Amino acid sequence: MQEFETYDVDREVPKRRKRVPRRTKDNPYGLMPGRTPYPDRQTPTPEECQEVHDILTELHGEFKSPDKIPPPSTEVAGCGEVPDLVDAMIRTLISGHTSMANANKAIQDVIARFGLLDKDGIGAGSIDWNKARLASEEDVMWAIKRAGLGYTKSREIKQILDMVYEENQFRRREILKEEETGEPGDYIGASELTQGQKDHQLLKIESNILTLDHIRGMTTDEAMLEFTKYPGIGIKTASCLVLFCLQQPSFAVDTHVWRMCKWLGWVPPKSSRDDTYMHCELRIPDHLKYGLHQLFIHHGKSCGRCRGNTREGSVEWYNTDCPLEHLLNRFDKRQAKVIPKKVLGKRKRLHAVQLESYLDDEAIREEDRGESGYDADEESHGEPSNREMRNLKRDHSGNKMILTLHSQRPRRMKADEERSVSDTTADTEESRPFNDEMLDVESVSSTDELTLMENDESLHGTKVVTAKEGKATGIPKESNNAAVNISRKRAPSVDKYVFELRQGRKAEKPMSE
């Protein structure tokens, strides 16, 4: 006899949650004040947050929010730890997507270009951002070029400053109208601000000082929505402004904090950084937000197992004892086999040359500096010497592209290769020194490929190639020259190009002028 399963038809079927659109014009990042994108996830609990805070505090020391914000520094960009909100916003924007060393250099260049406000006046020590507003976008781009992403950041900075200026002029008109008519003006904070605060804002505006002081009277959620309406100000930047400049509790999530939250299981492994902020902002107690933010950053940079560029199985991994080991699941750091750096070096040397693309990731830049002993982000001033040319990997001067050629013994050609290039006079048995010199070459054409004519000497050392419009100049035309092809690839950020230089077959005809 066939048996049938029975079901309770009266059982109430749970309804599927209705999706609520989060991103709107007034809320471009889909902020969810008082809610979380993971409502069924109860972690982290206050007890779990306190446990992690205590463990890391014992290792790195205690971090407390300062009672008073220090005056603005002329050498350090910071992440919003300055009294003025406009100054804090632009400094934080410049500091994004780069190392702090590069951000500090950019701020020093900005101060040299636009100057500071009067030390004895209102907003003393802050950068004169109104001068930056009146300057051209190109001037701003050159002032911040050391921080990277100069074109994008300069455009966003100009847009922000113009928006703040227009808002200031509107507030000035409304405050003056309010004084004449006695009726509250139609601007943010009109009913909450005291007359003294309104007079102070009016004095700033009439002194050509850009101000966002009206945000200080807002709640954390209101301030986040207000900050994120400006171009280039995302959730992380806005949270830093709330935490460091407004000194209100906010759990700012940078790359280190994001990584630690996923490994601790506080958010799903595939959670985005913005969703991590919105979930942890609701779950983490306010009194632990500042400390955990700072502790996660310090631990994520210093721990040999928790850094972004570490990998399971490395020597550093086994030499590190992480106090959070029993709490972490580093799911993205596992691998079956670790490739030693020496092997990677041999693989790279199979090509005659390779120029590394401009990298914004701080961890990879630190690794480069550690291996080569040279800070690749240092800018070269003037013409480089032969020794500098051999060491340089990148150049930020705009129209120069530095090609690094590996000093090594060329591999022995096979018989068929020898026959195909039998007329090549270059020595394939010994490596001979390369004569460093400056070459002017034809700008890259629409085919994204050009050919350089070189002497038949072995290609070693470094060459600086200056791209100019028109035909190539200064290139020898002897018939025994070897051809070198340069292929262009678009770099992942800013207007930089990556060039791979490979030795090609001998040219049949010399390059014509």
N, C-alpha and C positions, 0 to 999 in steps of 0.2 A: 504494500500500500504506500502510495507516494505521500511524503510529508511536506508540509508547507510551513514557511516561517510566518510568525505572527507579528504584527506591528501595532503599536498603540496609536490609533488614529487621532486620539484626543490630545496627544502630546504637542505642545506648542513648539513650532520650529523657530529657532532664533533668526531674527531678521538680519539681513546683511546691512552693515553700516552704509549709510548714504554718504557718498563722497562729496565733501564740501570744497569748492574751489578756493585755494589758499592765496594765490597770487592775483593781486589786483593793481590798479594804477596807484592807489594810495598805499599799497602794501606789496611792493615789487618782489620781495623775498619770501612772502608767505609766512610771516611771523605769526605765532599762535600764542598770544599772551594768556597765561593760565592754563594752557593745554599742552599736550605732547603728541607727536606723531606716532608714538607707541603706547597707547593707553593701557594695554594689557601687560606691559612690562613694568614690574614694580622695582626693579633695580635701577640705580643704586639706592639702597636704604640709607637713612642717616647713620646707622651703625657701621655700614660698609664704608661710607665716606670718611667717618672718623677714624676707622682702622687704617685705611690707606694714608690719611693725613698724618697720623701718629708715626707710622713706620717711616715715611719719607722725611718727616721733621727730624727724627732721630738721626737720619743719615745726612741730610743737607742743611739742617738748621731751620729755625722758625722764620716765616715770612709774614709780616704784618703791614697793613696799609698805613702809610705815613699820616700823622695827624694834620700836617700841612703840606700842600704840594710845593715842591722846591721850585725856585725860579728857573726859567728856561735856560738850557745850556746852549752855548755857541759851538760846541764840539760834538755833542751826542744828539742824534735824532730822537731816540726814545719812541715809545708807543702811546703817546698821549699824556705823559707825566709832566704837563706844563699847565699853568693857571688858565691861559686863554683858550677858549674852545676852538676858534678858527685856527690858531697856531697848532693846537693839538691835532685837529683833523688833518691838516695838510702834512704835518710831520708823519703822522701814522700812515697816510696814503703813500708818501715817499718811501717809507720803510717796508712796504709790502713787496713780496716776491723778490727779495734780495737779502743779502747778509747785512748784519748791523754795521759791519765795517764799511761797506759801500754806502749804506744809508747815512752814516756819519760824515763821510766825505762829501756826499751830495748836499747835506745841510750846511756844511761849511762853505761850499760854493754858492749856495743860495744866499747866505748871509753876506758873503763878499759881493754878490751881484746886487742885492736889493736892500741890504742894510737892516738895522734894528730900529725900533721905536725909541723915542727919547727916554733915557734912563730915569729922569726925574718926572716924566709925565705919565699919562694914563697908558696902561698896558706896557709898562717899562720892561725892556729886555726881549719882548716878542719880535718876531720878524715882521717887517713892514710888508704885509701881504697886499696892501692896496697898490704899492709900487709894482708888485708882480701882476696884479690885475690890469694895470695900465700898460704893462710891457707886452710885447708880441709873444705869440705862442712859441716861436722859434727861440726867443731869449730864455723863456722858462725851460724849454727842452734842453738847451745847452747847460743851463744852471744845474739841472738834476740828472744829467746824463750818466753820472757815475752810479746811480741807483738802478740803472737798467730800465727798459720799457719807457724810454724817454718820450716817444711820440704819444703813446697812450696816456701816460701819467700827466704830461704837460697839457694835453687837451682837457682831461678831467679836472685838473687844478684850475684852469682858466674858466671852465664852466661853473665850478663851485664858487669861485670868487665873484663871478658875475651874478650868480643867483643870490649870494649873501648881500652883495651891494644893492641889488634891486629890492630885496626884503628890508634892508636897513632904511632905504629911502622911503619905502612905503610906511614903515613904522614911524619914521620922523614926521611925515605928513600927518599921520593919525594922532600922534602925541600932541603936535601943535594944534590940530583941530580940536582935540579934547580939551586943551587948555583954554581955547577961545569959547567953545560952546558949553563946556562943563558936562558934556555927555560922554560916556565911555566909548573909546575908539574901537574900530573893528580890526583888531589884531590879536595875536596869541598872547595871553597873559594880561590883557587889559584890565581885568577885574582883580587879578591876584597880586599884581605888582604894586609896591608902595610908590608914593610920589618921588621919594629919594632914588629908588631904583630906576624909575622912568627918566629922571633928570640925568642920572649917570649914563644911561644908554644914549640919551639925546646928545650929551657932551661927547661921547665917543664917536657917534655918527658925524657930528659937525666937525670933529677933528680928523676926519677921513681915516678913521680906524674901523675896520670891519669887525663886527661883533655878532655873537650868537648867545649872548648872556640870557636871553629869554628862555632858553632850554633848561637852565638851571632850576627853574621852578616846576619842571615836569617830573612825573614818575618815571621809573625805569622803562616801563613798556612804552610810554608816550615818547620818551627820548629816543628809544630804539627806532620807532616808526619815523620820527623826525629826521634822524641822522641818515637813515637808509634811503631817503628821497633824493639825496645828492648823488651825482654821478661818481662811480668808482668807490662808493662807501657801501661795503657789504656788511653782513651780519658780524663777522669777526672784527672789522674795524670799528663798527658802531659799539660793539660790546667792550672793546678796549677803551673807547672814549668814556663810556659810562663808568667803567671800573676804575680807570686811572685819573681821568680829568674831573668827572663829576663825583668820584669817590662814593659811588653807590654799588651795592653788590650785583655782580654780573659774572657769569662763567664764560669768559672769552675762550674760544676754541681755536687754537692754531694747530699746525701740523703735528706737533709733539703731543698736545693735549688730546687731539683726535685719535692718534695712534694708541695712547695709553687707555683711553675710554673703551676702545674696541677690544683691546687685549684683556681688559678687566671684565669684559662681558656686560658693561653698563648699557651698551647699545648693540644692535645686531652687527655682525661682521661687515655687511655691505651698507651700513648706514652712511649717509653723506655727512659732511662736516656741519652743514646748517641744521640738519635733523638732530645731530649729536648735541649741538648747542641747545636747541629747543627742548629736547628731552632732559638733559642734565640741568638746564636752567630751572626746571620745575622740580626735579628730584633732589638736587644737592642743597643742603641748608645754606642760608645766606652767609653765615659767619665762617664757612669753610671755602667759599668760592674764590676769594683772593688767594688764600694759601695754597689750595689745590692747583690753581692755575699756574702759580709760580713754581711749585714743586714738580709738577708734571714737565714743565719746560726744562728745568735744571736736570731732572733725572733723565729725560728723553735725550738730552745732549751728552750727558756724562757716562751713563751706564753702558758698558760694553755689550749688553744683551738687548737694550731698549732703544738704541740709536736707530735712526732710519736706514743707515747704510751697513748695518751689521747683518750677519747671516749665520744660521745654526751650523756648527761644525768648524767654524774658524778658530784660530788660536786665541783670539781675544774673547770669543764666546766662552771657551773653557777656562780662561783665566779670570772670569768675572763671576762674582757672587752677588746676585740681585736679591735684595731683601723682599721683593714682591713676587719671587719665583712661584710660591705656592698659590698665588692669586691670578697669575697671568696665563693666557693661552695665546702664544705668538703664532697664530695659524698661518700667517703669510711669510714666516721666516724659515720654514722647514724646507730642506732640500736633501736629496739623496747623496749628492756628491758635491764637494766644494772644489772649485777650480783654483789652484794656487795662482798668486799674482805673477809668478815667473812664467807660467804657461801662457797667461794672458799677454804678457810682454812679448813672447815669441810670436804669438799670433798676430799681434799688431805689427811686428817688424817684417812680416811677410810682404807688406806693401812698402813701396819706396818712401811713401810719406802719408801722413794722415793729420789733418787739422781738426782738433776737437771743436764742437759747436759751443756757442756761448751758453753756459749752464747757470740757471738761477738757484738751483737747489744748493743750500748751504752745506749739507753733509758731503756732497760730491766735491765741492770746491775745497773743503777742508782736507779731503782725502788727496786731492791733487797737490795741495800745498805740502802735505806730509810726505809725499813720495818724492817730489821734485825739489822741495825746499824753496820754491819760488811762488810768490803770490801772483797767480795769473790775473787777478783783478786789478793789480797795480797798473796805473796808466803810465805810458812812456812819454816823456817830454823831450822834444828835440829829436835829432837823428840818432838812432840806436847805434852803439858800437858793435864791432863784430862779436864780442862776447855776449852782449845783450841780445843780439839778433839770434844767437844760437840758443838762448834760454827762453826767449819770449814764445808764448803759445798763442796769445791773442793780442789784438790791438784795438783800442776804442777811439782812435783818432778819426774815424769816419770813412776816409777814402783809401785806407791802407789795409791790405789783407796779408797777414803773415803766414807763410807756408813753412812748416817745420819738416825738414828732411832728416831721416834717421841716419846716423853714422854707423854703418855696418858693412860687413863684407857682402858683396852681391853673391847670390847663389849661383852655382855653376849651371850653365845652360845645358839642356839636353841636346842630343845630336840634331834632331829635327828643328829645334829652335835655332841652333847655330847656323844651319843651312838657310833658314828664313831670314836671318839678319847677318849673313856672312859679310856684307859690305859695311857693317858697323865697326868702327874703329875703337869703340869704347872697350877698355880693359875689363874683363869679367872675372879676373882672378884676384886682383888686388884692389883695395879701396884707396883712392887718392884724395887728397884734401880738396875741398870745394872752395872756390874763390868767392867770398861774400861780396855782393855788389847790388846796387839798386837797378831795377829794371822797370821801364815804362811799357806797359802792354796795352793792347787794344781792349776796350771795354767789352764785356760779355755780350755777344750778339743774341738774336732771337733763338738761335739753335742751342743756346745755353752751353756752348762749347767753344773753346778757342785753343790754338796751338802755339806753344812757345818754342823758340829755337834755342837750344843750349849748346855749349861746347861739348865735345865728346868726352870730357872728363867725367869721372863718377859723380853722381849727384849726392852730395853730402853737405851738411851744415844747414843754414837757413837762408831763405831769400825773402826780401820784402818787395812785393809787387804793387806798384801804384797803377790803379785803373784810370785811364784817361780816354776821352772821346777821340775818335779818329783812328788812324792806323798806328800800328806798333812802332816804337822807336827804340833805338839802342839795342837791337837784337842782331847778333852776328848772322851772316848769310852763307857761311862756308858750306860746301856740299856735304861735308862729313859730320854735320850736326845731327844730334838725336832729337826726335820729336817728343814733347811732353804734353799730354792732354790734361786739361783741367775741366772737370764737370761741375756744374753748379747745382747745389741743392738749397732749398729754402730752409733757413733755420727755424726752430719752433717758436722763437720769440724775437721781437723787435726786427729792425731791418738789418740783420746780419746774414752773411752767407757762409756756408760751409764748403770748403774746397777740398777735393781729394786729388792728389797729384800722383800719377802713375807714369812710369817710363814706358813710352811706346816705341813703335818701330821707327827706323830711320826715315826721315822725310825724303821723298823723291826730289822735291823742289823746295828751294828756300822760300820763306814767307816774303811776300811782296809788300812794299810800303804803300 
